[in-house]
Amino acid sequence: MSTSDLSARPAAAQDPIDALLAAGRGRRRAGPLVASAAFGRRGPAQIRHDPKQLVDSAVVPILFTLLFTHLFGGAVSGGWLRAFVDVNPLSHVASAARDLTNDAGAGGAVVRSLAATAARTPVCAPITLRLYG
């Protein structure tokens, strides 16, 4: 179909989208409140469609809290979070990496992280191989 064929068609037979574009009316970009409202409406609809997303949306804030606690070494943590940091193996790994980076040598944090890894491997490796192997 050539361009002369398109211009020969009556205006009523043209696409409605073409008519809107030809009218020259531009759409304003949605603001932050409109975008937030759209995400707020879509979120529950997606959770109804796939309930596993509810678990993801509930767990992510907790994981980020724990991640940043490890990242900053629990410097700003309260009582329960400090107790968690003290027994969490990831905290020992982060402390070991800091010690090795700062030339503090292979101190207690390195030994604790290696011991935690050695203790977990015989339990987790067979389970992982059974599930994914």
C-alpha positions as CSV (number, residue, x, y, z in Angstrom):
1,M,0.0,0.0,0.0
2,S,1.5,3.3,-1.0
3,T,1.2,6.6,0.7
4,S,-1.2,7.8,-2.0
5,D,-3.5,5.0,-1.1
6,L,-3.5,6.0,2.6
7,S,-4.3,9.6,1.9
8,A,-7.1,8.5,-0.4
9,R,-9.0,6.8,2.3
10,P,-11.7,8.7,4.1
11,A,-11.0,10.0,7.6
12,A,-13.5,7.7,9.2
13,A,-11.7,4.6,7.9
14,Q,-8.3,5.6,9.4
15,D,-7.1,4.1,12.6
16,P,-8.2,5.9,15.8
17,I,-4.5,6.0,16.9
18,D,-3.5,7.8,13.7
19,A,-6.3,10.3,14.3
20,L,-5.0,11.0,17.8
21,L,-1.5,11.4,16.6
22,A,-2.6,13.7,13.8
23,A,-4.5,15.9,16.2
24,G,-1.3,16.9,17.7
25,R,-2.4,16.4,21.3
26,G,0.5,15.2,23.4
27,R,0.1,13.3,26.7
28,R,1.6,14.7,29.8
29,R,4.1,12.5,31.6
30,A,2.7,10.8,34.7
31,G,3.9,12.3,38.0
32,P,5.4,10.4,40.9
33,L,2.1,10.1,42.7
34,V,0.3,8.7,39.7
35,A,3.1,6.2,39.2
36,S,3.0,5.2,42.8
37,A,-0.7,4.7,42.7
38,A,-0.3,2.5,39.6
39,F,2.2,0.3,41.3
40,G,0.0,0.2,44.4
41,R,-2.9,-1.1,42.3
42,R,-0.8,-3.6,40.4
43,G,1.0,-5.1,43.4
44,P,-2.1,-6.7,45.0
45,A,-3.3,-7.9,41.6
46,Q,0.0,-9.6,40.9
47,I,0.0,-11.1,44.4
48,R,-3.4,-12.6,43.8
49,H,-2.1,-14.0,40.5
50,D,1.1,-15.4,42.0
51,P,1.0,-15.8,45.8
52,K,4.7,-16.5,46.0
53,Q,5.3,-12.8,45.5
54,L,3.7,-12.1,48.9
55,V,6.6,-14.0,50.5
56,D,9.1,-12.1,48.4
57,S,7.6,-8.7,49.3
58,A,7.5,-9.7,53.0
59,V,11.1,-11.1,53.2
60,V,13.0,-8.5,51.2
61,P,12.8,-5.7,53.8
62,I,14.1,-8.1,56.5
63,L,16.9,-9.3,54.2
64,F,17.9,-5.7,53.4
65,T,18.0,-4.8,57.1
66,L,20.3,-7.8,57.8
67,L,22.4,-7.1,54.8
68,F,23.1,-3.5,55.7
69,T,23.8,-4.6,59.3
70,H,26.5,-6.9,58.0
71,L,27.8,-4.3,55.7
72,F,28.3,-1.7,58.4
73,G,29.3,-4.3,61.0
74,G,26.3,-3.7,63.3
75,A,27.6,-0.3,64.3
76,V,24.1,1.2,64.6
77,S,22.2,-1.9,65.7
78,G,20.1,-2.3,68.7
79,G,19.9,-5.2,71.2
80,W,18.2,-8.0,69.2
81,L,20.0,-7.1,66.0
82,R,23.4,-7.0,67.8
83,A,22.7,-10.5,69.2
84,F,21.9,-11.7,65.7
85,V,25.1,-10.1,64.3
86,D,27.2,-11.8,67.0
87,V,26.1,-15.3,66.0
88,N,25.6,-14.9,62.3
89,P,28.3,-16.6,60.2
90,L,28.1,-13.8,57.6
91,S,29.2,-11.3,60.2
92,H,32.3,-13.5,60.9
93,V,33.1,-13.6,57.1
94,A,32.7,-9.8,56.8
95,S,35.0,-9.3,59.9
96,A,37.5,-11.8,58.4
97,A,37.5,-9.9,55.1
98,R,38.1,-6.6,57.0
99,D,40.9,-8.2,59.0
100,L,42.6,-9.5,56.0
101,T,42.2,-6.3,54.1
102,N,43.6,-4.2,57.0
103,D,46.6,-6.6,57.3
104,A,45.5,-7.7,60.8
105,G,46.3,-11.2,59.9
106,A,44.3,-14.4,60.1
107,G,42.7,-13.8,63.5
108,G,39.7,-15.2,65.2
109,A,37.2,-14.0,62.7
110,V,38.9,-16.0,59.9
111,V,38.9,-19.1,62.1
112,R,35.3,-18.7,63.1
113,S,34.1,-18.3,59.5
114,L,36.1,-21.3,58.3
115,A,34.7,-23.4,61.2
116,A,31.2,-22.3,60.5
117,T,31.6,-23.3,56.8
118,A,33.1,-26.6,57.7
119,A,30.3,-27.4,60.2
120,R,27.6,-26.5,57.6
121,T,29.0,-28.2,54.6
122,P,28.3,-31.9,55.6
123,V,24.7,-31.0,56.4
124,C,23.9,-28.7,53.4
125,A,25.8,-30.4,50.6
126,P,23.8,-33.7,50.6
127,I,20.5,-31.8,50.7
128,T,21.6,-29.5,47.8
129,L,22.8,-32.5,45.7
130,R,19.6,-34.4,46.5
131,L,17.4,-31.4,45.5
132,Y,19.3,-30.1,42.5
133,G,21.6,-32.9,41.5
